Amino acid sequence: MRNAEWERTHPACMARHPCLAIFMAFRYGLTWPEARGLAAQGAFVRRERWTDKRLFRTPGALVWVDAVPPRVVQGADFGREEFLAKDWTDMGFDQGDCIEHPGWTHFLIDETAVIPGVEEGITLVPGVPWVNPFGVKVSGHFAGLINYSQKITGNEGFRPTKTIWFKGDPSANHWWDVMVWFDLEPGGSITMPVGIWRLGAYPPHSNIGTLYFPRPTGPTPMLARTIPNPFSAACRVEITGTASDALLINGREQALPVTFTLAAGGQFTLAALVRNPRLQPVASLDLEVTLSL
């Protein structure tokens, strides 16, 4: 209901803050289910006796918007008394003769996520070079059996970083169980030599082995979250901070800091854009988002 009595008794406040007119539909004496319904529509809600904290609903969580910094409501914050109370309201705080309207809110986003890797396994053909077809360096390992007198080789783009010979008996079987870690530049190649190894009474076999590495993927959006306009009018959105490797707003890359206008009833989606998930396997958002009238 419209708080006509408050408007009549607070003309000075109305004169200083004409934008309060859009918030005059204050409600009070609400139950928690009623307050929760208002919060779901974007309202700030509190118990009437609370003078220092309000609740605001973000996607997936209730947030104390007046905490420093704003934080998600914990189980210990909210008890039986709050669920049974009948003094919930969406009115702002009493600041002397003026009610501080909920004309702004801000919250922090500090999230990280590991990007799942997809491992590639390629069986090498002895004597046939495998050329890195990607436009980025790949780092992986080779595992297999080769003749003890031979080595995994490559062109100038191939850099072995570590080699482990697990077992072998050159005097008897002429084979080694080997693992080679390597870096391979774009266009670089790796070659398993042609050779013969004999294991006990088995017939001679060629060198065998498999190349393993995380498959490079294209730019990947991560940590996407949607933020609605909590007001009944268009609001100003300001975003500062960092994102790895870049910030996406509604799928478009934006340079930080960024400011834009969000229509009433509108929403926007934030995400971290990781350009090369293989070289940068962790995505992060470290942002401060402010919405104001």
C-alpha positions in Angstrom: 0.0 0.0 0.0 1.1 3.6 -0.6 2.4 5.3 2.6 0.4 8.5 2.2 0.8 9.4 5.9 4.6 9.3 5.6 4.5 11.5 2.5 2.4 14.1 4.3 4.6 14.2 7.4 8.0 14.2 5.6 7.7 17.0 3.0 11.3 18.1 3.5 12.5 14.6 2.8 10.4 14.4 -0.4 11.8 17.7 -1.5 15.4 16.6 -1.0 14.8 13.1 -2.5 12.1 13.3 -5.2 13.1 9.9 -6.5 11.5 8.5 -3.3 8.2 8.8 -5.1 8.8 5.6 -6.9 9.4 3.8 -3.6 6.4 5.0 -1.7 4.6 1.6 -2.0 6.3 0.6 1.3 4.9 -2.5 3.0 5.2 -3.5 6.6 3.8 -6.0 9.1 4.8 -8.8 6.7 5.4 -12.4 7.4 8.6 -14.0 6.2 6.9 -15.8 3.2 5.5 -12.3 2.1 8.9 -10.7 2.6 10.6 -13.5 0.7 8.2 -13.0 -2.2 9.1 -9.3 -2.3 12.8 -10.2 -2.2 12.3 -12.5 -5.1 10.9 -9.5 -7.1 14.0 -7.5 -6.3 13.1 -5.6 -3.1 15.3 -5.0 -0.1 13.7 -6.4 3.0 14.4 -6.3 6.7 12.7 -6.6 10.1 11.4 -3.3 11.3 13.7 -3.3 14.3 16.8 -3.9 12.2 18.5 -0.6 11.6 21.8 -1.8 10.1 21.1 -4.6 7.7 18.8 -5.5 4.8 18.4 -8.6 2.7 18.6 -8.8 -1.1 18.1 -11.9 -3.2 20.8 -12.6 -5.8 20.6 -15.7 -8.1 21.0 -18.6 -5.8 21.5 -16.8 -2.4 20.2 -14.2 0.1 22.8 -11.5 0.7 23.3 -9.0 3.6 23.7 -6.0 1.3 24.8 -3.6 4.1 27.5 -5.8 5.5 31.1 -4.8 4.8 31.7 -6.5 2.4 28.3 -7.8 1.5 28.0 -11.5 2.2 25.8 -14.4 1.8 23.4 -15.2 4.6 24.7 -18.1 6.7 22.6 -20.7 8.6 23.5 -19.2 12.0 22.3 -15.8 10.9 18.7 -16.8 10.4 16.7 -18.5 13.1 13.2 -19.6 14.1 12.3 -16.1 15.3 12.9 -14.6 11.8 10.7 -17.3 10.1 7.8 -16.6 12.5 8.2 -12.8 12.8 5.4 -10.6 11.5 7.3 -7.4 11.3 9.1 -7.7 8.0 9.1 -4.6 5.8 10.6 -3.2 2.6 11.0 0.3 4.1 14.5 1.8 4.2 16.3 2.8 7.4 15.0 5.7 9.6 17.6 8.4 9.2 16.1 11.1 11.5 13.3 12.8 9.5 14.2 11.0 6.3 14.0 7.4 5.2 17.0 6.2 3.3 15.5 4.7 0.3 17.0 1.6 -1.3 18.4 3.6 -4.2 21.6 1.6 -4.6 23.2 -1.7 -3.9 26.6 -3.1 -4.5 28.2 -6.5 -3.9 31.5 -8.3 -4.5 32.1 -11.2 -6.8 35.2 -13.2 -5.9 35.1 -16.6 -7.5 37.6 -19.0 -9.2 37.1 -22.2 -11.0 39.4 -24.9 -12.5 38.6 -25.5 -16.2 38.2 -29.2 -16.9 40.9 -30.5 -19.3 40.3 -32.9 -22.1 43.2 -35.3 -22.6 44.2 -36.3 -26.1 45.8 -39.7 -26.7 47.5 -40.3 -30.1 49.2 -43.6 -31.0 52.5 -42.8 -32.7 53.5 -44.7 -35.8 57.3 -45.5 -35.8 59.2 -43.3 -38.1 56.3 -41.0 -38.9 56.5 -37.5 -37.3 53.5 -36.2 -35.5 53.2 -32.4 -36.1 51.5 -30.1 -33.6 48.5 -28.9 -35.6 47.4 -26.3 -33.1 48.3 -22.6 -33.0 49.7 -22.9 -29.4 52.4 -24.8 -27.6 51.3 -28.2 -26.2 52.9 -29.8 -23.2 52.4 -33.5 -22.6 54.1 -36.8 -22.3 54.9 -39.9 -24.3 54.6 -43.4 -22.8 55.6 -46.6 -24.4 58.3 -49.2 -25.2 61.3 -48.5 -27.4 64.6 -50.1 -28.2 67.1 -49.3 -25.6 69.6 -47.8 -28.1 67.1 -45.3 -29.6 65.5 -42.1 -28.4 62.3 -40.1 -29.0 63.3 -37.2 -31.2 61.8 -34.1 -32.8 62.6 -31.0 -34.8 63.6 -27.7 -33.3 60.1 -27.2 -31.9 60.5 -30.2 -29.6 61.9 -29.7 -26.1 62.1 -32.8 -23.8 61.8 -31.6 -20.2 62.2 -34.9 -18.4 62.7 -38.6 -19.3 62.2 -41.6 -17.0 63.2 -45.1 -17.9 61.1 -47.4 -15.8 62.7 -50.7 -16.4 64.6 -52.7 -19.0 67.4 -55.1 -19.5 69.5 -54.2 -22.6 71.6 -57.3 -22.3 68.5 -59.6 -22.6 65.4 -58.1 -24.0 66.7 -54.9 -25.6 63.7 -52.8 -24.5 62.9 -49.9 -22.1 59.6 -48.8 -20.6 60.0 -45.0 -21.0 58.1 -41.8 -20.3 59.1 -38.5 -21.8 57.7 -35.1 -20.9 57.9 -32.5 -23.6 56.9 -29.1 -24.9 56.1 -28.8 -28.6 55.7 -25.5 -30.3 53.1 -24.9 -33.1 54.4 -26.8 -36.2 56.9 -28.7 -34.2 57.1 -32.5 -34.5 57.9 -35.5 -32.4 59.0 -38.8 -33.8 59.3 -42.3 -32.4 62.1 -44.2 -34.1 61.7 -47.4 -36.1 63.2 -50.2 -34.0 62.8 -53.8 -32.9 62.5 -55.0 -29.4 62.1 -58.6 -28.2 60.4 -59.5 -24.9 61.3 -63.0 -23.7 59.9 -65.7 -26.0 57.6 -63.3 -27.9 58.4 -62.5 -31.6 60.1 -59.2 -32.3 57.9 -56.1 -32.1 58.2 -52.5 -33.3 58.5 -49.6 -30.9 55.1 -48.7 -29.6 53.8 -45.8 -27.6 51.1 -43.1 -27.1 51.3 -39.3 -27.0 49.2 -37.7 -24.2 48.4 -34.0 -23.8 45.5 -31.7 -22.8 43.8 -30.8 -26.1 43.8 -27.0 -26.6 40.4 -25.5 -26.8 39.1 -22.2 -28.0 38.2 -19.2 -25.7 35.9 -20.5 -22.9 33.3 -18.5 -20.9 33.4 -19.5 -17.2 31.7 -18.5 -13.9 28.6 -17.1 -15.6 26.1 -15.4 -13.3 23.0 -13.3 -14.1 22.2 -10.1 -12.2 18.7 -8.6 -12.4 17.8 -5.0 -12.0 16.4 -4.8 -8.4 14.6 -1.5 -8.9 11.3 -0.5 -10.6 13.1 1.9 -12.8 16.2 2.0 -15.1 19.4 1.9 -13.1 23.1 2.7 -13.6 25.5 -0.3 -13.4 29.2 0.2 -12.6 31.6 -2.7 -12.6 35.3 -2.5 -11.5 37.9 -5.1 -10.8 39.6 -7.9 -12.8 38.6 -11.0 -14.8 40.8 -13.6 -16.3 41.5 -13.2 -19.1 38.7 -10.8 -19.9 35.2 -9.9 -18.8 32.1 -10.9 -20.9 28.9 -9.0 -20.4 26.0 -10.6 -22.2 28.5 -12.6 -24.2 30.5 -9.5 -25.4 34.0 -8.7 -24.2 34.2 -5.5 -22.2 37.2 -3.5 -20.9 37.1 -2.7 -17.1 35.9 -0.5 -15.6 32.6 -0.4 -17.4 29.4 1.6 -16.9 26.0 1.1 -18.6 22.3 1.7 -18.1 20.1 -1.3 -17.3 16.4 -1.0 -18.1 13.7 -1.7 -15.6 13.0 -5.4 -15.4 16.3 -6.1 -17.3 19.2 -8.3 -16.3 22.7 -8.9 -17.5 25.1 -11.9 -17.4 28.8 -11.7 -16.3 31.4 -14.3 -17.2 35.2 -14.7 -17.3 36.6 -15.3 -20.8 39.6 -17.6 -20.7 41.4 -17.2 -24.0 43.5 -20.4 -23.8 42.3 -22.8 -21.2 45.3 -25.1 -21.7 47.8 -22.4 -20.7 45.4 -20.6 -18.3 43.5 -23.5 -16.6 41.9 -21.4 -13.9 39.2 -18.8 -14.4 38.6 -16.0 -11.9 36.3 -13.0 -11.3 37.2 -10.4 -8.8 34.6 -7.6 -9.3 32.7 -5.0 -7.4 29.2 -4.4 -9.0 27.2 -1.3 -8.1 23.6 -0.7 -9.2 22.1 2.7 -8.5 19.3 4.9 -9.5 
